[in-house]
Amino acid sequence: MSSPTAEAFKAVLATLQSDAEKEKYKRYFKTGEGQYGEGDIFMGVRMGHVFDTAKQFIDMDPAEIEILLESDIHEHRAGAVSIMAKQYRAKKTSEERRQALYDLYLRRHDRINNWDLVDLGAWNVVGEHLVDRPRDILYQLARSPVIWERRTAMLATFAFIRRKDFDDALAIAEILIEDPEDLIHKACGWMLRAIGADTPQLLAFLDRHAAAMPRTMLRATLENFDPESRAKYMAAKGK
């Protein structure tokens, strides 16, 4: 496909729309007044279809991806971030284009504004870009008033964790221990769990912080621990 466009992407998704799927999304995402997904609009396309379509449009220019991000329809924005992630990780993608995708993610984070959108792009774009670069931006995001920016800060560290580089994940999780949002607690727990139950740095982190960690974060962290160790740290938290 030559010069794939946002409008062409939208047209493909329109052929995959399902009213039944639309109803499922209404139950799955919190879109009511005052909830995290307030105002989000779902057209009713299964995410598997969105991701498959993104593969077909992997060469989309960042300017066209931004048009998708500007859409009020959730599946359009999910497609945009999926394209960004796939394109960033493609071997043929130039460093100049990777920089453009990273810059786009951060510049339009206002449109990457739900948990699944962050999960699609945070480590595939932001984290991968920072593997061999300074990571100060993650600490800025971790202290942001915007929940999605804080979630990006935590999930981006998966790119480092996969390379056995744990320091930033632990430091950012420490910043977020007192975060008020359960979606942040889950993200921290997932990343801490990914570090590995037998990792000395994680055990030291738990020795210091288990008692103060939100229960959701702690339970997720301990999921792969043996029963005795799990009971030890849960006891530190209290029942």
C-alpha positions in Angstrom: 0.0 0.0 0.0 1.5 3.4 -1.0 1.1 6.4 1.2 -1.6 4.9 3.5 -4.0 7.6 4.9 -6.0 8.1 8.0 -9.2 8.3 5.9 -8.5 5.0 4.3 -7.9 3.4 7.7 -11.2 4.8 9.0 -12.9 3.4 5.9 -11.6 -0.1 6.6 -12.7 0.0 10.2 -16.2 1.2 9.2 -16.6 -2.1 7.3 -15.8 -4.1 10.5 -18.2 -2.2 12.8 -20.5 -4.3 15.0 -23.3 -3.0 17.2 -22.8 -6.0 19.5 -19.2 -5.1 20.0 -20.1 -1.5 20.7 -22.3 -2.7 23.6 -19.5 -4.8 25.0 -17.2 -1.7 25.1 -19.8 0.2 27.0 -19.6 -2.4 29.7 -15.8 -2.7 29.6 -14.7 0.9 29.7 -15.8 3.4 32.2 -17.2 6.2 30.1 -19.7 7.7 32.5 -19.6 11.3 33.8 -16.6 11.8 36.0 -15.0 8.5 35.1 -11.7 8.0 33.4 -13.1 7.4 30.0 -15.7 10.1 30.0 -16.6 11.3 26.5 -14.8 8.4 24.8 -16.8 7.1 21.8 -16.7 3.5 20.5 -17.8 2.6 17.1 -17.8 -1.2 17.8 -14.8 -2.8 16.2 -13.0 -5.7 17.9 -9.4 -4.7 18.9 -8.1 -7.8 17.1 -9.5 -6.3 13.9 -8.1 -2.9 14.7 -4.6 -4.4 15.2 -4.8 -6.5 12.1 -5.8 -3.3 10.1 -2.9 -1.5 11.7 -0.5 -4.1 10.2 -1.8 -3.2 6.8 -1.2 0.5 7.4 2.2 0.2 9.2 3.9 2.6 6.8 1.5 5.5 7.6 3.2 8.9 7.9 3.2 10.5 11.3 1.1 13.4 10.0 -1.6 10.9 9.0 -1.2 9.0 12.3 -1.9 12.3 14.1 -5.1 12.7 12.2 -6.2 9.4 13.6 -5.2 10.5 17.1 -7.4 13.6 16.8 -10.5 11.4 16.2 -13.0 11.2 19.0 -13.5 7.5 18.1 -11.6 5.2 20.4 -10.8 2.6 17.8 -9.3 5.2 15.5 -6.9 6.3 18.3 -6.1 2.7 19.2 -5.3 2.1 15.6 -3.0 5.1 15.6 -1.0 4.0 18.6 -0.9 0.4 17.3 0.6 1.7 14.0 3.1 3.8 16.0 4.2 0.7 18.0 4.5 -1.6 15.0 6.3 1.0 12.9 8.7 1.9 15.7 9.7 -1.7 16.2 10.0 -2.6 12.5 13.6 -3.2 11.4 13.3 -1.1 8.3 12.2 2.0 10.2 14.8 4.7 10.2 16.1 6.4 13.3 14.7 9.7 12.0 11.2 8.2 11.8 11.6 6.6 15.2 12.4 10.0 16.6 9.3 11.4 14.9 7.1 8.7 16.4 8.5 9.2 19.9 8.0 13.0 19.6 4.4 12.5 18.3 3.5 10.2 21.2 4.7 12.8 23.8 3.4 15.8 21.9 -0.1 14.3 21.5 -0.4 12.5 24.8 -3.6 14.4 25.3 -5.1 12.0 22.7 -3.5 8.9 24.2 -5.9 9.1 27.0 -7.1 5.7 28.1 -5.3 2.7 29.7 -5.3 0.5 26.6 -3.9 3.3 24.4 -1.0 3.8 26.8 -0.5 0.1 27.1 -0.1 -0.2 23.3 2.6 2.5 23.0 4.3 3.2 26.2 7.0 0.6 26.1 7.0 0.0 22.4 7.6 3.6 21.5 8.7 5.6 24.5 10.5 2.9 26.4 12.3 1.5 23.4 13.4 5.0 22.4 14.9 5.7 25.7 16.9 2.4 26.1 20.1 4.1 25.1 19.1 7.7 26.0 18.6 9.8 29.1 15.4 9.0 30.9 14.6 12.2 32.7 11.3 12.6 30.8 9.9 9.5 32.6 10.4 11.1 35.9 8.6 14.2 34.7 5.7 12.1 33.5 5.7 10.1 36.7 5.0 13.4 38.6 2.4 14.6 36.1 -1.2 15.4 37.2 -2.4 13.5 34.2 -3.0 9.8 35.0 -2.2 8.6 31.5 1.2 10.3 31.6 2.0 8.7 34.9 0.9 5.3 33.5 3.2 5.9 30.5 6.1 6.6 32.8 5.7 3.2 34.5 4.9 1.0 31.5 7.7 2.5 29.5 10.2 0.8 31.8 9.2 -2.6 30.5 11.6 -2.0 27.6 14.4 -1.7 30.2 13.1 -4.6 32.4 13.3 -6.9 29.3 17.0 -6.0 29.2 17.5 -6.7 32.9 17.8 -3.0 33.6 15.6 -2.5 36.7 16.7 0.8 38.3 14.2 3.1 36.6 11.3 0.8 37.1 12.0 0.6 40.8 12.6 4.3 41.1 9.4 5.3 39.3 7.3 2.7 41.2 8.6 4.3 44.4 7.4 7.7 43.2 4.0 6.2 42.4 3.5 4.3 45.7 1.1 7.0 47.0 -0.7 7.5 43.7 -4.5 7.7 44.2 -5.4 5.8 41.1 -5.9 2.0 40.9 -4.9 2.0 37.2 -1.5 3.3 38.4 -1.3 0.7 41.1 -1.9 -2.1 38.6 0.7 -0.7 36.2 3.3 -0.6 38.9 2.5 -4.1 40.1 2.8 -5.5 36.6 6.2 -4.0 36.1 7.5 -5.0 39.5 6.2 -8.5 38.8 8.1 -8.5 35.5 11.4 -7.9 37.3 11.1 -11.4 38.8 10.4 -12.8 42.2 14.0 -13.9 42.8 15.6 -10.6 41.9 17.6 -9.0 44.8 16.6 -5.5 43.8 12.9 -6.3 43.9 13.2 -8.1 47.3 15.1 -5.0 48.7 12.3 -2.8 47.3 9.6 -4.9 49.0 11.5 -5.0 52.3 11.4 -1.2 52.3 8.0 -0.5 50.8 5.6 -3.5 51.1 3.9 -2.0 54.1 3.1 1.2 52.3 2.3 -0.2 48.9 -1.4 -0.1 47.8 -2.9 -3.6 48.1 -3.5 -3.8 44.3 0.1 -3.0 43.6 1.5 -5.4 46.2 -0.8 -8.3 45.1 0.2 -7.9 41.5 3.9 -7.7 42.4 3.7 -10.9 44.4 1.8 -13.0 41.9 4.7 -15.2 41.0 6.2 -15.5 44.5 6.1 -18.7 46.5 3.3 -18.9 49.1 5.6 -18.4 52.0 7.2 -15.2 50.6 3.9 -13.9 49.5 2.5 -14.4 52.9 5.5 -12.6 54.5 5.0 -9.5 52.4 1.2 -9.5 52.7 1.6 -9.7 56.4 3.8 -6.6 56.3 0.9 -4.8 54.6 -1.6 -6.1 57.2 -4.9 -7.8 56.5 
